[in-house]
Amino acid sequence: MIPFTRAVILCLLLTTVTVFIMGVARIHMFILSVLSAGMWFALGLFQKEFSKVMNRDEEEEKKIPANKKAPAVSAAKRED
């Protein structure tokens, strides 16, 4: 999902920069270009932090001994 989102944001950024260079609604295209670049940057930060959290969770789960983990409950035994 993230690579697709990055591609869409890149297309948006290229479109707004191109229209800015062509001279159509320059101030609006400049602002949209800055916003697009900000989304690209923010998505990169999110992806990096998400990867850190996921790796940390995997490391913590490896440290927990098997007898300390919560027992798995099948859907048939659950009483909701």
Secondary structure, DSSP 8 states (H G I E B T S, - for coil): -HHHHHHHHHHHHHHHHHHHHHTSSHHHHHHHHHHHHHHHHHHHHHHHHHHHHHHHHHHHHHHS-GGGS-----TTT---
